C-alpha cells in the first residue's frame, strides 16, 4: 500500500478533556480518521508514522448533531 494513502487515513489528533484523560490513564491515543478507513489501515498508518507497535484499534462512528431550521415555539 502506498504511503500517500496512509496520509489520508489519519486526519488529526483529538485533543479534548476526555481524550487526555484516556491517554493518561490507559496509554491510549485518540485520532480523527477517514470514514473509509478500516482498522488495518489505521493500525498500519499509526505504526508507520510514529514507529510504535499498535496492540488494538477501536473505531467509533459518530453521527453529527441535527440542526433545527427556524424557531421552535
Backbone bond lengths (Angstrom), bond angles and torsions (degrees), N, CA, C in turn:
res aa  C-N    CA-C-N  psi(-1)  N-CA   C-N-CA  omega(-1)  CA-C   N-CA-C  phi
1 X - - - 1.450 - - 1.530 108.48 -
2 X 1.312 115.96 144.17 1.458 119.83 -175.08 1.538 111.25 -79.92
3 X 1.313 114.23 152.90 1.468 120.53 -179.52 1.523 110.57 -67.15
4 X 1.328 117.68 -30.89 1.472 120.96 179.91 1.525 111.11 -60.76
5 X 1.335 117.00 -35.06 1.463 119.58 178.97 1.530 110.88 -66.17
6 X 1.321 116.30 -38.35 1.459 119.38 -179.95 1.518 112.40 -66.77
7 X 1.326 117.62 -29.98 1.464 120.14 175.97 1.526 111.14 -67.13
8 X 1.323 117.92 -25.16 1.462 121.81 177.89 1.525 112.59 -88.25
9 X 1.322 117.77 -9.52 1.468 121.35 -179.28 1.530 110.30 -80.63
10 X 1.321 117.31 -55.90 1.462 121.99 -178.38 1.522 108.21 -89.94
11 X 1.328 116.82 113.54 1.455 120.68 -175.23 1.523 112.31 -89.91
12 X 1.338 117.63 -47.64 1.460 120.04 -176.79 1.530 109.59 -166.97
13 X 1.331 116.73 153.58 1.464 118.78 171.60 1.523 109.43 -76.65
14 X 1.310 116.21 149.44 1.465 121.47 177.85 1.522 107.41 -98.97
15 X 1.328 116.07 118.13 1.459 121.03 179.01 1.520 107.59 -112.07
16 X 1.315 114.74 103.25 1.458 120.98 178.28 1.522 107.65 -143.32
17 X 1.296 115.35 174.23 1.454 119.49 -179.45 1.529 110.90 -63.82
18 X 1.313 115.87 -41.92 1.460 120.41 -178.27 1.530 111.53 -68.82
19 X 1.342 117.38 -42.81 1.459 119.17 -178.88 1.530 111.39 -68.63
20 X 1.305 117.89 -32.30 1.460 121.16 176.36 1.522 110.56 -67.78
21 X 1.313 117.27 -40.56 1.459 121.90 178.27 1.525 111.14 -64.17
22 X 1.330 117.03 -43.28 1.460 121.06 178.29 1.519 110.59 -63.99
23 X 1.325 116.65 -40.10 1.458 120.37 179.10 1.507 113.07 -63.76
24 X 1.316 116.95 -39.17 1.460 120.42 -179.34 1.522 112.01 -73.61
25 X 1.318 117.21 -38.34 1.459 120.09 -173.91 1.528 113.24 -80.91
26 X 1.331 117.14 -42.65 1.465 118.10 -171.88 1.521 114.07 -126.70
27 X 1.334 117.29 17.65 1.460 122.02 175.33 1.529 111.82 55.49
28 X 1.319 117.03 45.34 1.458 123.18 176.68 1.516 108.52 -116.35
29 X 1.323 115.36 154.42 1.451 121.05 -179.92 1.519 109.27 -126.41
30 X 1.325 116.35 148.96 1.458 121.99 -174.77 1.526 108.30 -117.29
31 X 1.332 116.11 128.30 1.454 122.32 179.23 1.518 109.53 -129.87
32 X 1.306 115.84 149.06 1.450 121.25 169.77 1.525 106.45 -88.59
33 X 1.331 116.66 126.38 1.457 120.84 -176.74 1.525 110.14 -123.16
34 X 1.299 115.40 166.36 1.452 122.15 179.76 1.523 110.49 -65.00
35 X 1.325 116.33 148.87 1.467 120.17 178.70 1.520 111.74 -68.00
36 X 1.311 117.42 -24.61 1.464 121.57 -178.53 1.522 112.78 -86.53
37 X 1.306 118.35 -5.42 1.465 121.85 -176.72 1.525 110.68 -80.00
38 X 1.329 115.45 142.24 1.460 119.57 173.61 1.523 108.74 -106.83
39 X 1.323 116.82 179.69 1.464 120.61 -175.03 1.525 112.11 -63.39
40 X 1.318 117.01 -37.63 1.463 120.08 -179.44 1.527 110.83 -66.01
41 X 1.329 117.10 -40.33 1.465 120.46 178.00 1.522 111.12 -63.18
42 X 1.321 116.90 -43.35 1.467 121.35 -179.34 1.531 109.77 -64.90
43 X 1.306 116.75 -43.89 1.464 120.82 179.81 1.522 110.90 -60.94
44 X 1.325 117.27 -48.16 1.462 120.58 -178.46 1.523 111.75 -65.23
45 X 1.325 117.48 -37.89 1.465 120.77 179.90 1.526 111.21 -66.25
46 X 1.321 117.60 -44.83 1.467 121.25 -179.69 1.525 110.29 -65.17
47 X 1.326 117.30 -42.12 1.457 120.07 179.04 1.522 111.40 -65.01
48 X 1.323 117.80 -36.54 1.459 121.40 179.34 1.521 112.00 -70.29
49 X 1.326 117.62 -45.72 1.462 121.55 -174.66 1.524 113.09 -73.90
50 X 1.316 117.50 -41.17 1.462 120.83 -171.38 1.525 114.01 -106.72
51 X 1.345 117.66 -1.66 1.457 122.62 177.23 1.532 111.56 54.63
52 X 1.335 115.48 51.82 1.461 123.14 178.98 1.522 108.89 -129.33
53 X 1.320 116.50 170.47 1.455 122.15 174.19 1.516 108.43 -105.07
54 X 1.318 116.53 121.89 1.464 121.99 -179.05 1.518 108.23 -92.11
55 X 1.328 116.58 127.90 1.465 120.38 -179.89 1.520 111.87 -92.38
56 X 1.333 118.05 -34.02 1.464 120.61 -179.14 1.517 109.70 -155.13
57 X 1.332 114.99 152.21 1.455 121.67 177.83 1.520 107.98 -128.10
58 X 1.314 116.28 131.32 1.460 121.72 175.46 1.523 107.78 -120.27
59 X 1.336 116.46 129.28 1.461 121.26 -179.44 1.521 108.51 -116.37
60 X 1.329 115.39 133.90 1.454 121.55 179.63 1.521 107.92 -123.26
61 X 1.329 116.91 123.35 1.455 121.72 176.35 1.517 108.40 -96.17
62 X 1.327 115.68 115.77 1.465 120.37 -177.64 1.514 110.13 -104.02
63 X 1.317 115.65 139.48 1.449 120.57 173.25 1.520 108.84 -85.75
64 X 1.322 116.06 149.72 1.447 120.25 175.93 1.517 110.72 -77.90
65 X 1.300 115.74 164.95 1.457 120.08 178.34 1.517 109.62 -74.28
66 X 1.316 115.72 145.58 1.456 120.15 176.31 1.524 109.20 -78.78
67 X 1.308 116.63 135.25 1.446 119.82 179.59 1.515 109.40 -96.72
68 X 1.322 115.78 146.62 1.456 122.38 -178.76 1.513 107.93 -99.83
69 X 1.319 116.13 128.16 1.458 120.62 178.27 1.524 108.60 -97.13
70 X 1.293 117.36 124.24 1.460 120.80 178.79 1.513 111.40 84.37
71 X 1.336 115.00 -176.37 1.456 120.35 -179.64 1.521 110.80 -91.29
72 X 1.302 115.33 143.87 1.457 120.74 175.03 1.520 108.17 -101.66
73 X 1.295 117.16 120.69 1.478 121.17 -177.67 1.479 110.83 -93.42
